[in-house]
Amino acid sequence: MERNRTCMEVATSGFIETGNIMVIPLFEGLSKSPNNATTGLGRSASIAVKSAISSEAYSGEIGESLRIWTKNCQIILLGLGKQKDLTTKISRDNGAKCFASLSKKHGTQIVIRFTTGWKVDMMAAFTEGFILRDYTFEKYQNKDQEDKGPWSLICQTIDRYQKDLNKEVIKSSSIATGVHLARDLGNEPANRLYPEEFGKRALEWAKGKKSVEVEVWDYERLRKEGMYALIEVGKGSIHKPCMVFFRLNPDKEINSEVPCIVGKGITFDSGGISIKGSAGMDEMKLDMHGSATVFGLFQALYATGHKGRINGITCMAENMPSAEAYRPGDVIDTYSGKTIEVLNTDAEGRNVLADGLWKAGELNPSYIIDLATLTGSIVVALGHEATGLFSNNQSLSQKIKKIGDEVDEISWPMPMLPAFEKQMTSSKIADVRNQGKGRWGGASQAAGFLKQFIQKRENSEGENTQIPWAHLDIAGTAGIWGGENNATVGHGATGVQVRLLHRLITQN
């Protein structure tokens, strides 16, 4: 049973309303109630709040929470630790955790009251935590309880901060529509979201949006274009592969180089003939999160009114074993003209990206970034804390890392050593092989494979060099394999890298 997603309403104001639930984030070491903390409260509630803040029982340490019940609203005093130690990550994470503790039984009108010592960036991050955590995936649950409607959120601060804070929270809310869309797509069961359905949803999303174009290359078009790496991965399924092109502001900057973002879109990965073990296979519906992030990014860019031209490509397939499926030992053609020796059909993501990356090189890109839940090896290396970042361009890599640190979507630079490329180009019967010579350095091997499908072009100095490219291995951060390290996510797909890529593109 489907339900339409409703978004949290956000606004800013002075210290007027109290709402049904009033959150007052406080710093450690207060000896008395800060200015404006009790404005608008009744006398008894005001006395209770002031007494709690000044008491020895409340310290304001990070995560400490004290709830005061009044006739008209629930008041939450939330500790944020020492003011000098506050970061946007601490603010965002504690905002998200606070929101997760709320119940609509007490009403849906939330007020966050920022008192003494708060700066705009920290207030915005705290609020963003609420906005990002306001997500559930319940469309297939038949619940009998009454729907109390969406949350509303008012951020209260002094007059001189209101305009800047309002701008930031409205932007966060718009970007979150893309994050939540990516989570929706990642959480969809594979029997509901398969390659053709992904394409259908993309076309439906584009309807009525003047600045957006979506084009879907179906199975026959893929054959006509020679996208055989994508075809081979998906031909074993009854749900045939497709490639989806996203274009934002396609009529602008026609002759300019613009970013192209490419996503791996395996809507279910059984491993194919090289079949996976049964443990955790249900989570392989998330193996399309790279494409979910691309879709979500375009929603975020559209929602925030981005004026630049951007291209996106998603490579959609379902990797299934059957009499039609490709096999270990096969040699397959690619859109680039290069051939791939298949040594493991479960190393399928790199195969579909081979066609997508080469196609991206034809779109006059300023840079190419691909996202893929590509390897378990990156999870061994980085756990669920960071995305693996591989790049042929130091400047692009540094930008991604810097922004990742800023928005807490950490992207950790990993080595692109020549030895890994040598392994992947050492096939005796094809141009490249889709598996290295051993298990060690598997994530770097995969990146070395992908690098073979980045086109070269003449740069400003007349040199023939590869297009700037970065590969983001999100296997550990997309929500696969039970990662629970992201405070802004309750369960399942995370929507990771939508926020990072939005900032990278819009800041440039």
N, C-alpha and C positions, 0 to 999 in steps of 0.2 A: 504494500500500500504506500503510494508516494505522497510526500508532503512537501509543499514549497518551502524553501529555506527563507527565514525571515532574519533580517540583519538588526543588530543592536543600533538603536538611535543614539547618537552622541552629540553633545553640545557643551559649551562652557558658559559660566556665569560668575557673578559675585556670590557672596555668602548670604544666600536668601533661603532657598528651599532646604528641607531636610530629607525628603524622599521617604521611601519605605525602609531603605537600608542606607545608612550613612557610614562610609568608611573614612576614618581619619588616620592616615599614615604618619607615624611620629618617629622622631630620631631619639637615639639613646641619650640619657643624661639630663632629661628635662626635670626641672624641680617644680614647675607649675604649668598650667594649661597655656598653650601658645595663643596668640591673638587670633580671633575669629573662630576658634574651635567650637564654641558653644553658641554662636550667633543663630538665632531663630528657634532655639530649643526652649522648652518650658523650664520653669524655675527648678523643679525637682530633677529633671534630666540634666540640666546645666550643672547643678551641684554634684550629681553623681559622676559626670565626666571629669570635672575638675578634681574631685577627690581621688578618682582612679589614677589620673595622670600623675598627681603629686604624691601618691602613696608609694611606699617601699615595695609593695607587691608587684608593681608594674615598672619594668626597667627600660622597655623600648628595644630590647635585643632583637636581632633579625628573626623574623618568624613568630615572635611572641604576639599572641592575640588575646584580647580581652573584650568580651561582649556585654553590652549594657542594654537591657530591655526597657523601653519606655512605652507609654501609651500609643504613640503615633509611629515610632520607628525603632528599628534595631540599630544600635550604634556599635561599630567595631573599631577598637583602637588597635592598630597594626604596627608592630615594631619593625623598623628598617635599619636598626643598628646605628653606628656613628655616622654623622653627616659627612665627615671628611672621607669616609670609606665607600660612600655610595657610588655605584656605577649604573649605567643604563641596564646592564644585565641583571643586577640585583633588583633594580626597580621593576623591570619587566617580569622577571620570574616571580617576585613576591606579589605583584599585581595579579598574575595568572593564578597563583596558588590561592590567593584570597577569593578570586571569583569562583574557583572550583568548589569552595566551601559554602557558597551561598545556595539558598533554596528559594524558589518562587512562592513557597508557602507564606513567606513574609512579605510578598509583594514583588513587583518587577521594576520599581523606580529606584535606581542606585544613585547616590551622590558620593563623589569622592571629594573630600575637603582638604585641599593642600594649604597648609598653614605656613608658619615661619620656616625659612631656610630652603625652600624648594626653588629649583631653577627649571626653566621651560623644558630642556631636554630630558631631565629626570621625570618631570610630571608626564611628559608625552610617553616615555617608555613605560611608566607604571600603568598608564591608561591603555597602552597598546597590549599589555599583558591581559587585561580584561577582555579587550576586543578579540584577540587571537584565541583565547581560551573559550570564548562563547561559540562553541561548536560541538555538535553531536551528529552521529550518523544513525538515524533511527527509522529510516524510510520503510524498512521491511518489518518493523515491529508494530503489531496492532495493540496499541495502548488504550486503555479505557479512561485514564484520568483526564480531567478537564485541561484543555490547553489554555494557559493563562496569558498567552501572547508573548511577544518579544520583550527582551530587556530594554530599558532606556537608561542612559548614563549621562549625568551632568558632572562636569569637572569644575570645581569652584576654586578660584584663585583671586589674587588682588587685581585691580583694574589694569595695571600696566602690563600684565602677562596674558591677559585674556585673549587678545587678538592673535598673538603668536601661538599660544596653546591651542586655540580653536583651529587654526590652520593645520597644525600638526596632527590633531586627533581626527580631523576630517580626512586627511591624507591617509592616516593609518587605517581608518575604517574602509576607505576605498581599496587600498592594497589588500586588506584582509578578505575582500570578496574574491580576489584571485587565489589567496592562500586556501580559503575554504573550498573553492571550486576544485583546486588540485587535490585536496583531501577527499572530497566527494568522489572524484574519479578513481583515486587510489583505493578507496574503501569498497568500491563496487565489486560484487562477486563476478567471476569470469563468465558465468552463464548469463549475466545481465549486460556486461560491458565487454564486448569483443571488438576486433578491429573495425568492422563495418559500422557498428553502433557508435564507436568513438567518432568516426567520420561524420555520421549522421548528427551527433550532438554538436559537433563543431559547426556544421552548416546551419543548424537551428540557432545556435548562439549568435552567429553572424547576421542573421536576419534583422533588418531594421537599423543596423549600425552602419552609418554612412562611411565611417573611416576604417572599416574592416572588410577584408576579403578572405574567404576560405575556399580552398579548392581541394578536392579529394581525387587522388589517382587510384582507381580500383584495380582489381587483379588484371584485367585485360590491358589497362593503360600501363601498368607496371611491366607487363610482358612486352608491350610495344616499345617502351622506353629502354628496356634491357636492365631492369632493376632485379637481377636474378639472385643477388645475395639475400634481399628481402623476401623474394618469392620462395627460395629454397627453404628458408626457416619456417615459413608459414604454410607451405603447401600440404603438410600432413594433417592439417585441421580442416573441419568442414567450414570453419570461419576463415575466409581467405584474407590475405594481407592487403594492406593499402598504405598509401602515404598521404599525409594531410599537410597542406601548406597554409600557414597563417600569415596574413599580411596586414600590417597596421599602417594607415596613411599611404597606401600604395601609389598614389599620384604625386607624392611630394619627393623632392630630392632624387629625381629619376636617375640622374647621372652620378650621384654621390655614392660612395661606399657606406654601407649601413650594417649594423650587427645582424648576424643570423644565429639563431638558437635552435639546436637540434636535440630531439629527445628520443631515447630508446622507449619503445612502446610494446613490450611483450605482455599482452593482456592475461596470459597465463603461461607459466613456464614449467612444464612437466620434466624438462630436460631432453625431451624427444627420445630417440633410440637410446641415447646415453642417459637413461632415465634416473631421476633423483630418488633418494630414499623417501619414504612416506612421512617421516617426522618433519613437521613444519611446511609440508608442501602446500598447505592451504594458504600460506602467506605469499605464495608465488603469484597471486592476483595483483600483488603490489609491484610486480616486475615491470610495470608500465609507468612507474612514477616519474621517470624522466620526461615522458610525454605529458603526463598530468601537470608537471611543473611548467612546461612550455605553454600549455593551454591556460593554466592559471596566471602565468605571467602576462599573457595577452589580455586577459580580463582585467588584471591590475593596471596595466598601462592604459587600457581603454577607460577604465573607471576614473583614473586620475587625469584624464584629458591630455595624455602625452601627444605632442605635435609632430614628433619625428617619425621617419619611416623605419620599420623593423620587419624582418622576415623570420619566420619560424617553420620548422619541418619536424613532423613526428613520423617515426617509422613503426608502423603497427603490424603485429603478427601474433599468432598464438602458436607456441612450440609444442606440438603433440606427436606421439608415436603412432604410426599407422603404415599401411602398405604404400602409401603415397609419400611418406616422410623421407627427408634426406638422411644420409647414413654416414657414420665414421668411415673415412677412406675416400669419400666423394671429393671431386674437384669441381668447384662451382665458379661460374662467371660472375662478374660484378659490373656495375654501371661504369666504373672507371676503365674497364678493359682488363684490369688485373684479375688473376685467378687466385682462389683460396683453396688450400688443401684442408678439408674438414677432418680433424682428429678427434673432436668431441662435439657432439650436437648440443651439449649443454653450454657450450661457449658460443651461444647464438646471438647475444646482444651485440657483440662486436661485428658480427656479420651484417646485421640489419643497419648498423650505423655506418658501415663501409659505403653503402649506397647513399645514405642521407648526407654524410659528410662531403662526398664528392659532388653531389648535387648542390650543396651549400656553396661550394667553391665557384659555381657558375653564376651565383646571384650577386656578384660584385661586393663581397662582404668586407667591412672594415676589420672585423674579426669574427671567428666562429667559436661558439661555446657549445659543447655537447654535455648532456646530463644523462646518466645511466646508473641503474642499480646493477653494476657490472660484475663485481667480484666479491666473493667471501674473503679474499685476501686482504682487502682494504679494511674490513671489519676486524680482522686479526691485528692489523697494524694500528688502527686508530679507534677501535671500539665504536661506540655510538656517539662519541663526542664531536667528531669532525668529519667533514667530507674530504676525500682525497682529491688534491688539485695537481694536475699534470699539465704542463704547457710548453710550447716551443718558443714562447715570447716572455721575457722577464718582466717587461712593463705591464703586460696584461695580467700576468700572474700576481704581481705586486698589488695591482688595483683590486683584484678579486679578494686577495687575502685581507687587505686593509678594510674593505667594505664588509667582508664576512665578520671580522672582529667587531666592527661598529654595530652591526645588526644582530650579532650573536648567531650567525649561521657560519660557523668557523670552517674555513677551507684551508687545509694544511698542505703546503707545497711538498710534493713527492718527486723523487728523482726520475728523470728521463735519460737513463744511461744508454749509450750506444750498444752495450752488450745485450740489452733486452730487445732492441730493434733487430740485432743480428740473429737472435734466436727466432724471431717471428718471420724473418725472411730467409730462413735456412731450409725451406722445403726442397726436397729433391725432385718434386714433380709439379710444383705450382709456384706462383710468385710469392705468396705468403702462406703461412700456416696459422690456424686459429687457436693453437695451443703451444705453449712453450715446451722446453725440454725437461722441465721438472716443476715441482710445486712451489719452489722458492721464488719470491718476488712476483707472484701471480698478478697483482694489480698493475705493476710496472710492465709486465709482459703485455697485458691487455692494452695499456696505453701505447706501447711500442707498436702494436698491431694497428691501432687506430691512426697513428701518425702516418702510416703508409697511404692513407686516403685523404690527406690534406694536400690540396693542389698548390703548385708553385705559380708565382707570377713575378713580373719585373717590378722592383721597388723604385723609389724616387732616385736612387743612386745607380740605377741601371743593372742591379744585381737580380738574378733569378732566385728568389727565396720563397719559403712556404708562407702562406697566409697566416697571420697571427691566430693561434688556436689554443683553447683550453679545454681540458676534459675533466669533468666533475664526477667522480665515482661516489654516488650517494647511497650505496648499498647499506651503509651503517647508519645513515641519518634519515632515511625515508620512512622508517617505521617497520622495516623488515626485521625478523629475528628478535622480536620482543624488546626493542629499544625503548626505554622509559626515561630517558635522560632529558627530554624536552618538556619543560614545565608548562609550555603553552599548548600542549596536546594531552588530551585525556586518554585516547586510545587510537591505534591504527595509524593511517597515513599522516604525515606531518606537514605536507605542503612545502617542504624544505627548498630553499634557494629562490623562491618567488620574490621574497623581499630583497635578497642580495642582488639579484639580477635587475630588479626594478630600479634600485638605487644606482647600480652601475650604468644602466642605460640612460636614466633621466639626469644624472649628474654630468654625464658627458655631453 
